[in-house]
């Protein structure tokens, strides 16, 4: 593949927001080593590499490429190339928050482009409009946005048309001209919708593209909310709620709606990816990491080429459906953060309500502090937990706060909150935790409801634990040599094998002792991917995985689940791409490994990582942990499965949330070390279906005697 083709492919990935794929495509042919000295070629390559460096790292990594491009453009005396470099500086400084430097660069680009009648003038005007709005001058921002739109009559837009309406609408909103702003944001959404099907063809590309598009839907929701607060017109409130939901987990909903068979070629790519991950775990050399990057790129390219242009998506239930079916003891809470204000929409007892919350900077600082104190087992965590509860939920209507089941749809960093450990109040100086009153279900999006009439699968528990991880394990017949590096290294830098998890065997035995039905155990050399596939083929109600997880060498925020060593001495890996292709068939997936549910989150798509992958595989819900948990005797799991078996609810997220609440309340009441939220608050349930009523359920969700 030539350098030019690699550059074009990398550029496409970049504009779709898939930066790591763009970097892999750029590295595929070693772009800068295969170029002619022509500035027309070299400068765009430098600018492209600068954009990639700033997205993946920061502005400091981009600076050498920007400066090299500027020197080449100035020495070439080519005004068009010089304006291109100034425009690139403006973009990167804006993203880095250096607005004065971004303004200077944008004005320099505009000056050149006006003189040369460059068709890219409208793009530079729009960039400066955004900068001036961030600098607190909405009047000039509006003038610049209108000038940019006027330029479209002379030249075809060089940026997506929806951005012009979005940025003008945001400037109008800052000036208080909300009806006009609403019209522009509605126009932006209409121009955006036709673009989305092609973006959904590959998951990694779709996720990043949907995240950038989320700005449009969030702005529309914010403007509609302001109109509602000013007028009391419920139509604006409903429009805001619908806008906030429309783009949530768009790619996830598309994956669930496709049900396509990727074929044997894709299985081969997954095998290549797993081998590359293992190699990078053993030796995180530049060569290994580059091979891993190329393997991930091929997965994305295969997804693009294997799908038709017709891509459906799982529908979001209508507001009327939710109102008519949500039980009286349940509430749906949709959260949205914003720089000036944040919001909570609540649905309960057939009513949609709105609460205004503090800005995202306040919520982020409080969330970060609370997580740190919880993980340190500090007594101060109760204070920050109360502050965070008040910031998020104290303004909710009493009717909502009195419900017993909450389905929370967080936004971005709000996924990292251990909601169970938020403190509602202090009674006689002791914290009263949220989970003591409410069963909590976390959701990336709102799926069509689950009926209590759904026929449950056979009550089978399939449990995997205590795999073989190192050559010293006496259960290993032929001890091969294997050492994992990555984050699992000793202080002296030598790689070490993963330790055995003997307590996980006790954990799954304790779980089975409380299970109401049949069970299958897979430990030692049986804890393999082949046995996992066989277990899933039996459609278990619950798949319990008590295994090691390690950070992915490609992305430290992403985890890999490790099964037993094979006869070749390699552990079997479960990465998100492999998991998403498994037939999880409505099962509850329990991952009790260290930080099994910890992952980065992204605007629109929500929590990433293994939990998301299991939902994409069809799981009804996932129970995981946010930070490492001790390998204990399984008391919490015994309580969880006892409650699961005694529940009147059908298998699914609502039942899992109820059972986890029972287990966490037992831990709080234990008056032992297990009563600390450091122990029980790490666990959470992720699932997107809410449970609606049944004639045999009362208003409080319990069966009549």
C-alpha positions in Angstrom: 0.0 0.0 0.0 1.5 3.4 -1.0 2.0 6.2 1.4 -0.7 8.2 -0.3 -3.3 5.5 0.1 -2.3 5.0 3.7 -2.6 8.7 4.3 -6.1 8.9 2.8 -7.3 5.9 4.8 -5.8 7.4 8.0 -7.5 10.7 7.2 -10.9 9.0 6.8 -10.5 7.3 10.2 -9.5 10.5 11.8 -12.5 12.4 10.6 -14.7 9.6 11.9 -13.1 9.9 15.3 -11.3 6.6 15.3 -7.9 8.0 16.2 -6.1 4.7 17.1 -7.2 3.2 13.8 -6.0 6.4 12.1 -2.7 6.1 13.7 -2.3 2.4 12.8 -3.1 3.3 9.1 -0.6 6.1 9.2 2.1 3.8 10.6 1.3 1.0 8.2 3.6 2.4 5.5 5.7 4.7 7.5 4.3 7.8 5.9 7.0 10.3 6.3 9.7 7.9 5.1 8.0 7.4 1.8 7.3 11.0 0.7 8.7 13.2 -2.0 10.1 16.5 -0.7 7.2 18.4 -2.3 5.7 20.6 0.4 2.2 19.9 -1.0 2.6 16.4 0.2 4.8 16.8 3.3 2.9 19.6 5.0 -0.5 17.8 5.0 1.2 14.7 6.4 2.8 16.7 9.2 -0.5 18.3 10.1 -2.3 15.0 10.1 0.3 13.4 12.4 0.0 16.5 14.6 -3.8 16.0 14.9 -3.3 12.3 15.8 -0.6 13.1 18.4 -2.8 15.6 20.1 -5.8 13.3 20.2 -3.9 10.3 21.5 -1.5 12.2 23.7 -1.6 16.0 24.0 -0.6 19.3 22.3 3.1 18.8 23.3 3.2 15.7 21.2 1.7 17.5 18.3 3.9 20.6 18.5 7.0 19.2 16.6 4.8 18.3 13.6 3.0 21.7 13.7 6.3 23.6 13.9 7.8 21.5 11.0 4.8 22.2 8.9 4.9 25.9 9.6 8.6 26.1 8.7 8.0 24.3 5.4 5.0 26.5 4.5 6.8 29.7 5.3 9.9 28.7 3.2 7.6 27.7 0.3 5.9 31.1 0.2 2.7 29.2 -0.6 -0.2 31.2 1.0 -2.6 28.4 0.8 -0.3 26.0 2.7 0.4 28.7 5.2 -3.3 29.2 5.9 -3.6 25.5 6.3 -1.0 25.4 9.0 -2.5 28.4 10.8 -5.9 26.7 10.8 -4.3 23.5 12.2 -2.7 25.6 15.0 -6.1 27.1 15.8 -7.8 23.6 16.1 -5.1 22.2 18.3 -4.8 25.2 20.6 -8.6 25.3 21.0 -8.7 21.6 22.0 -5.9 22.2 24.4 -7.8 25.1 26.0 -5.3 27.8 24.9 -7.9 30.2 23.5 -5.7 33.3 23.0 -3.2 31.3 20.9 -6.1 29.6 19.1 -7.7 33.0 18.3 -4.4 34.4 16.9 -4.0 31.4 14.6 -7.6 31.5 13.4 -7.4 35.2 12.6 -4.2 34.6 10.7 -5.9 31.9 8.6 -8.9 34.0 8.0 -6.8 37.0 6.8 -5.0 34.8 4.2 -8.1 33.0 3.1 -10.1 36.3 2.6 -7.3 37.6 0.4 -7.0 34.5 -1.7 -10.8 33.7 -1.8 -10.0 30.3 -0.4 -13.2 28.1 -0.1 -11.9 27.0 3.3 -12.7 30.5 4.7 -16.1 29.4 6.0 -14.4 26.7 8.1 -12.0 29.2 9.7 -14.8 31.6 10.4 -16.7 28.8 12.2 -13.6 27.9 14.2 -13.1 31.4 15.3 -16.8 31.5 16.2 -16.3 28.6 18.6 -13.2 30.3 20.1 -15.0 33.6 20.8 -17.9 31.8 22.4 -15.5 30.1 24.8 -13.9 33.4 25.5 -17.2 34.9 26.5 -18.1 37.0 23.5 -21.3 35.4 22.1 -22.1 38.5 19.9 -18.9 38.2 17.9 -19.4 34.4 17.9 -22.8 34.8 16.3 -21.5 37.3 13.7 -18.7 35.0 12.7 -21.1 32.0 12.5 -23.5 33.9 10.3 -20.6 35.0 8.1 -19.5 31.4 7.8 -23.0 30.3 6.7 -23.1 33.2 4.2 -19.9 31.9 2.6 -21.7 28.6 1.9 -23.6 30.3 -0.9 -20.3 30.8 -2.7 -18.5 27.5 -1.9 -19.5 24.0 -0.9 -19.0 23.4 2.9 -15.7 21.9 3.8 -17.1 20.8 7.2 -20.2 18.9 8.0 -23.2 21.2 7.5 -24.7 20.3 10.9 -21.8 22.0 12.6 -22.7 25.4 11.1 -26.2 25.3 12.6 -24.9 23.8 15.8 -22.4 26.6 16.5 -24.7 29.4 15.4 -27.4 27.9 17.6 -25.1 27.7 20.6 -24.1 31.4 20.1 -27.8 32.3 19.9 -28.5 30.4 23.1 -25.7 32.2 24.9 -27.4 35.5 24.0 -30.7 34.3 25.4 -32.4 33.9 22.0 -33.6 30.5 22.8 -36.4 30.0 20.2 -33.9 30.8 17.4 -31.3 28.6 19.0 -33.8 25.7 19.1 -34.5 26.1 15.4 -30.8 25.9 14.6 -30.2 22.9 16.8 -33.2 21.1 15.3 -31.7 21.8 11.8 -28.4 20.5 13.0 -30.0 17.2 14.1 -31.8 16.9 10.8 -28.5 17.3 8.9 -26.8 14.9 11.2 -29.2 12.0 11.1 -28.5 10.9 7.5 -24.8 10.7 8.3 -25.1 8.1 11.1 -25.8 4.8 9.3 -22.3 4.7 7.6 -20.7 5.6 10.9 -22.2 2.5 12.5 -20.5 0.0 10.2 -17.4 -0.5 12.5 -17.8 -0.3 16.3 -14.7 1.6 17.1 -15.4 4.2 14.5 -19.0 4.5 15.4 -18.3 5.0 19.1 -16.0 8.0 18.5 -18.2 9.5 15.8 -21.3 9.2 18.0 -19.4 10.8 20.9 -18.6 13.9 18.8 -22.2 14.0 17.6 -23.5 13.9 21.2 -22.6 17.6 21.5 -25.4 18.4 19.1 -28.0 16.4 21.0 -26.8 17.7 24.4 -27.0 21.3 23.2 -30.6 20.7 21.9 -31.6 19.1 25.2 -30.0 22.0 27.2 -31.9 24.7 25.1 -35.2 22.8 25.3 -34.8 22.5 29.1 -34.1 26.3 29.4 -37.3 26.9 27.3 -39.2 24.6 29.6 -37.9 26.2 32.8 -38.9 29.6 31.4 -42.3 28.7 30.1 -43.4 25.6 31.9 -44.5 24.1 28.5 -44.2 20.3 28.9 -43.6 19.9 25.1 -40.1 21.4 25.6 -39.4 19.1 28.5 -40.4 16.0 26.4 -38.3 17.3 23.5 -35.3 17.7 25.8 -35.7 14.2 27.2 -36.0 12.7 23.7 -33.0 14.6 22.5 -30.9 13.4 25.5 -31.9 9.8 24.8 -31.7 9.7 21.0 -28.0 9.4 20.6 -27.3 7.4 23.8 -25.4 4.1 23.1 -26.3 4.4 19.4 -23.5 2.0 18.4 -24.5 -0.5 21.1 -28.1 -0.4 19.9 -26.9 -1.0 16.3 -24.9 -4.0 17.4 -27.8 -5.5 19.2 -30.1 -5.0 16.1 -27.8 -6.5 13.5 -27.3 -10.2 14.6 -24.9 -10.7 11.7 -22.5 -13.6 11.3 -19.0 -12.3 10.7 -17.8 -15.6 9.2 -14.6 -17.6 9.5 -12.4 -14.9 8.2 -13.3 -12.7 11.1 -12.6 -15.5 13.5 -9.1 -15.7 12.0 -8.6 -12.0 12.6 -9.7 -12.4 16.3 -7.2 -15.2 16.7 -4.5 -12.9 15.3 -5.6 -10.2 17.6 -5.4 -12.5 20.6 -1.9 -13.6 19.7 -0.8 -10.0 19.3 -2.2 -9.2 22.7 -0.4 -12.1 24.3 2.9 -11.0 22.6 2.5 -7.4 23.8 1.7 -8.6 27.4 4.9 -10.6 27.5 7.0 -7.9 25.8 5.6 -4.4 25.5 8.2 -3.5 22.8 7.4 -0.9 20.1 7.3 -3.8 17.6 4.8 -5.8 19.6 2.6 -2.8 20.3 2.6 -1.9 16.6 1.6 -5.4 15.6 -1.2 -5.2 18.1 -2.3 -1.8 16.6 -2.4 -3.3 13.1 -4.4 -6.3 14.3 -7.0 -4.0 15.9 -7.1 -2.0 12.6 -7.8 -5.1 10.6 -10.8 -5.9 12.9 -12.2 -2.4 12.2 -11.7 -2.8 8.5 -13.3 -6.2 8.5 -16.4 -4.8 10.2 -16.6 -2.1 7.6 -16.4 -4.4 4.6 -18.6 -7.2 6.0 -21.7 -5.1 6.6 -24.2 -3.8 4.1 -25.0 -0.1 4.0 -28.3 -0.9 5.8 -27.7 -0.7 9.5 -30.6 -0.8 11.9 -30.7 0.0 15.5 -32.6 -1.1 18.6 -35.4 1.4 19.1 -35.6 3.6 22.2 -39.0 3.1 23.8 -41.4 6.0 23.5 -42.2 8.2 26.4 -45.8 7.1 26.3 -44.7 3.4 26.6 -42.5 4.1 29.5 -45.2 6.1 31.3 -47.8 3.4 30.8 -45.6 0.5 31.8 -43.2 1.6 34.5 -44.1 0.1 37.9 -45.1 2.5 40.7 -42.1 1.4 42.8 -39.6 2.3 40.0 -38.0 5.4 38.6 -35.8 6.1 35.6 -33.2 8.8 36.1 -31.4 10.2 33.0 -28.4 12.4 33.8 -26.6 14.8 31.5 -23.5 16.9 32.5 -22.7 20.3 31.0 -20.1 23.1 31.5 -22.7 25.6 32.7 -25.4 23.3 34.2 -26.3 19.7 34.4 -29.7 18.0 34.5 -31.6 15.0 35.8 -34.7 13.9 34.1 -36.9 11.6 36.2 -39.8 9.3 35.2 -42.0 7.8 37.9 -45.7 7.4 38.5 -46.3 8.4 34.9 -44.7 11.8 35.2 -41.6 13.3 33.6 -39.8 15.8 35.8 -36.7 17.9 35.5 -34.1 18.9 38.1 -31.1 21.2 37.5 -27.8 20.0 38.8 -24.3 21.7 39.4 -21.9 22.1 36.4 -19.8 19.2 35.3 -16.6 20.6 36.9 -18.2 20.4 40.3 -19.5 16.9 39.8 -16.3 15.6 38.4 -14.2 16.9 41.3 -16.6 15.5 43.9 -16.8 12.1 42.0 -13.0 11.8 41.8 -12.6 12.7 45.5 -15.3 10.3 46.6 -13.8 7.4 44.6 -10.4 8.0 46.1 -11.6 8.0 49.7 -13.7 4.9 49.1 -10.9 2.9 47.7 -8.7 4.1 50.6 -11.3 2.9 53.1 -11.4 6.4 54.6 -14.1 7.4 57.0 -14.3 10.7 55.1 -15.9 8.8 52.2 -19.3 9.1 54.1 -19.0 12.9 54.0 -18.2 13.1 50.3 -20.8 10.4 49.6 -23.4 12.6 51.2 -22.2 15.7 49.3 -22.4 13.8 46.0 -25.9 12.4 46.8 -27.1 16.0 47.5 -25.5 17.3 44.3 -27.2 14.6 42.2 -30.4 13.6 43.9 -31.5 16.0 46.7 -33.5 18.1 44.3 -35.4 15.2 42.9 -39.1 15.2 43.7 -40.0 13.3 46.9 -42.1 10.9 44.8 -39.0 9.8 43.0 -36.8 9.6 46.0 -39.3 7.3 47.7 -39.3 4.7 44.9 -37.6 1.4 45.6 -36.0 0.7 42.3 -33.9 3.2 40.3 -32.6 2.8 36.7 -29.8 5.4 36.4 -28.6 6.4 32.9 -25.3 8.3 33.7 -23.3 10.6 31.5 -19.6 10.2 30.9 -17.6 10.2 34.2 -20.8 9.7 36.2 -20.5 6.0 35.3 -17.6 5.8 37.7 -19.7 6.7 40.7 -20.4 3.8 43.2 -24.0 4.8 43.6 -24.7 2.2 46.2 -22.3 4.0 48.6 -23.9 7.5 48.3 -25.2 8.6 51.6 -28.8 9.8 51.8 -28.6 11.0 55.4 -26.9 10.4 58.8 -28.9 8.7 61.5 -27.4 9.0 65.0 -24.2 9.9 63.3 -24.1 6.8 61.1 -24.5 7.0 57.3 -27.6 5.7 55.7 -26.5 4.5 52.3 -28.6 4.8 49.1 -28.6 1.0 48.6 -30.3 0.4 51.9 -33.4 1.9 50.4 -33.1 1.5 46.7 -32.1 -1.3 44.3 -29.8 0.2 41.7 -29.5 -0.6 38.0 -27.0 1.3 35.8 -27.7 1.6 32.1 -26.0 3.0 29.0 -29.3 3.4 27.2 -33.0 2.7 27.5 -34.0 -0.6 25.8 -37.6 -1.8 25.2 -39.0 -3.0 28.5 -38.7 -6.6 29.7 -42.0 -8.2 30.5 -42.6 -10.3 33.6 -44.3 -12.7 31.3 -41.0 -13.5 29.5 -40.3 -17.2 29.8 -37.1 -17.7 31.8 -34.3 -20.0 30.7 -33.6 -23.2 32.5 -32.2 -22.3 36.0 -28.5 -23.2 35.2 -25.5 -21.6 36.9 -22.3 -22.0 34.9 -19.3 -21.0 37.0 -15.6 -20.6 36.0 -12.9 -20.1 38.7 -9.4 -21.0 39.9 -7.9 -21.3 36.4 -4.3 -22.5 35.9 -2.1 -19.4 35.5 1.5 -20.4 36.1 3.9 -23.2 35.5 4.3 -23.9 39.3 0.6 -25.0 39.5 0.7 -28.8 40.3 -2.5 -29.2 38.3 -0.6 -28.5 35.1 0.5 -31.7 33.5 3.2 -30.4 31.2 4.7 -27.1 32.7 5.5 -24.8 29.8 7.4 -21.5 30.2 5.1 -18.5 30.4 5.7 -15.1 31.9 3.4 -12.1 31.6 4.8 -8.6 31.8 2.6 -5.5 31.3 1.4 -4.2 34.7 2.1 -7.6 36.3 5.8 -7.0 36.8 8.0 -7.3 39.9 9.7 -4.2 41.4 13.0 -5.2 39.8 11.4 -5.2 36.4 11.5 -9.0 35.8 8.3 -10.4 34.5 6.4 -12.8 36.7 3.5 -15.4 36.3 0.1 -14.6 37.6 -0.7 -16.0 41.0 -3.3 -18.7 41.5 -6.7 -17.7 42.8 -7.6 -20.6 45.1 -10.3 -18.6 46.9 -12.3 -18.4 43.7 -13.1 -22.1 43.9 -14.6 -21.6 47.3 -16.4 -18.5 45.9 -18.2 -20.5 43.2 -18.9 -23.4 45.6 -20.6 -21.0 48.0 -22.5 -19.5 45.1 -23.7 -22.9 44.1 -24.8 -23.8 47.6 -27.3 -21.0 47.5 -28.4 -21.6 43.8 -31.9 -22.8 43.1 -31.3 -25.1 40.2 -28.5 -27.1 38.4 -24.9 -25.9 38.2 -21.7 -26.6 36.2 -18.2 -25.9 37.5 -15.2 -25.2 35.3 -11.9 -24.9 37.3 -8.3 -25.6 36.6 -7.6 -26.9 33.1 -11.4 -26.9 32.3 -11.5 -23.1 32.6 -11.1 -22.7 28.8 -12.8 -20.8 26.0 -14.0 -24.1 24.5 -15.8 -24.9 27.8 -17.1 -21.4 28.0 -18.7 -21.7 24.5 -20.3 -25.0 25.6 -21.6 -23.5 28.8 -23.2 -20.6 26.9 -24.8 -23.0 24.4 -26.8 -24.3 27.4 -28.3 -20.8 27.8 -27.5 -20.5 31.5 -29.4 -18.0 33.6 -26.1 -16.9 35.1 -22.5 -17.2 33.9 -20.1 -16.5 36.8 -16.5 -15.7 36.0 -14.0 -15.6 38.9 -10.7 -15.0 37.0 -7.8 -12.7 36.6 -8.0 -9.6 34.5 -5.1 -7.6 33.2 -4.9 -4.2 31.5 -4.8 -4.3 27.7 -1.4 -3.3 26.3 -3.2 -1.4 23.6 -5.3 0.6 26.0 -4.7 0.5 29.8 -8.3 1.5 30.5 -9.5 -1.7 28.8 -9.2 -5.1 30.5 -8.5 -8.6 29.2 -10.0 -11.6 31.0 -7.6 -14.5 31.3 -8.6 -18.2 31.3 -6.3 -21.2 31.9 -3.0 -22.0 30.2 -3.4 -24.1 27.1 -1.1 -27.1 26.2 1.1 -24.6 24.4 1.7 -22.6 27.6 -0.4 -19.6 26.6 -3.3 -18.4 28.6 -6.5 -17.9 26.7 -7.6 -14.3 26.4 -11.1 -12.9 26.4 -10.9 -9.4 24.9 -14.0 -7.2 24.2 -13.9 -8.1 20.5 -14.0 -11.8 21.3 -16.7 -11.5 24.0 -19.0 -9.5 21.7 -19.1 -12.4 19.3 -20.2 -15.0 22.0 -23.8 -16.1 22.2 -24.6 -14.7 25.7 -28.4 -15.3 25.1 -30.0 -13.1 27.8 -27.8 -14.5 30.6 -26.7 -12.5 33.6 -22.9 -12.3 33.4 -21.1 -12.0 36.8 -17.5 -10.9 36.7 -16.0 -11.0 40.2 -12.4 -10.4 39.1 -10.4 -7.4 40.1 -11.9 -4.2 38.6 -13.9 -6.3 36.2 -16.3 -3.5 35.4 -13.7 -0.7 35.5 -13.3 1.0 32.2 -13.3 4.4 30.6 -16.5 6.0 29.5 -17.3 8.0 26.4 -19.9 10.6 25.6 -23.0 8.9 24.1 -21.8 5.3 24.4 -21.2 5.2 28.2 -19.1 2.6 29.9 -16.7 0.7 27.6 -14.7 -2.5 28.2 -15.8 -6.0 29.1 -19.2 -5.1 30.6 -20.2 -3.3 27.4 -18.9 -6.3 25.3 -21.1 -8.7 27.2 -24.1 -6.6 26.6 -23.2 -6.4 22.9 -23.1 -10.3 23.0 -26.8 -10.3 24.1 -26.4 -10.6 27.9 -29.4 -9.2 29.8 -27.2 -7.7 32.4 -23.7 -7.7 33.8 -22.6 -7.6 37.5 -19.1 -6.4 37.9 -16.7 -4.5 40.1 -15.2 -1.0 39.9 -12.0 -1.6 41.8 -10.0 -4.7 42.9 -11.8 -6.9 45.5 -10.3 -9.5 47.9 -10.3 -13.1 47.0 -12.6 -14.0 50.0 -14.8 -16.9 51.0 -17.8 -15.9 48.9 -20.1 -14.6 51.6 -21.5 -11.8 49.3 -22.1 -14.3 46.5 -24.0 -16.7 48.8 -26.2 -13.8 49.8 -26.6 -12.7 46.2 -27.7 -16.1 44.9 -30.0 -16.8 47.8 -31.8 -13.6 47.0 -31.8 -14.3 43.3 -33.4 -17.7 43.9 -36.1 -16.2 46.2 -37.0 -13.3 43.9 -40.4 -13.1 42.2 -38.9 -11.1 39.4 -37.9 -12.8 36.1 -34.2 -13.2 35.3 -32.7 -10.0 34.1 -31.2 -6.7 35.3 -34.1 -5.8 37.7 -33.7 -9.2 39.5 -29.9 -8.8 39.6 -30.2 -5.3 41.1 -32.6 -6.6 43.7 -30.4 -9.5 44.7 -27.3 -7.3 44.8 -29.1 -4.9 47.0 -30.0 -7.7 49.4 -26.3 -8.9 49.5 -25.0 -5.4 50.1 -27.5 -4.8 52.9 -26.4 -8.0 54.5 -22.8 -6.8 54.3 -23.6 -3.5 55.9 -25.5 -5.2 58.7 -22.6 -7.7 59.3 -20.8 -5.4 61.8 -17.5 -6.9 60.4 -14.9 -5.7 58.0 -17.5 -6.6 55.3 -19.6 -3.6 56.5 -17.1 -1.2 55.0 -18.2 0.3 51.6 -14.7 -0.4 50.4 -15.8 -4.1 50.3 -19.4 -4.0 49.0 -19.8 -0.7 47.1 -17.5 -1.8 44.2 -20.2 -4.1 42.8 -22.8 -2.8 40.4 -25.4 -4.1 37.9 -25.4 -2.9 34.3 -28.4 -3.5 32.1 -30.6 -1.6 29.7 -34.1 -3.1 30.1 -36.5 -1.9 32.7 -39.1 -4.2 34.1 -42.7 -3.4 33.6 -45.7 -4.7 35.5 -47.8 -7.8 35.5 -51.3 -8.3 36.8 -50.0 -10.4 39.7 -47.7 -7.6 40.8 -48.8 -4.9 43.2 -47.7 -1.3 43.0 -44.6 -2.2 45.0 -43.5 -5.0 42.6 -44.2 -8.0 44.9 -46.5 -10.9 44.2 -49.8 -11.1 46.1 -50.0 -13.9 48.6 
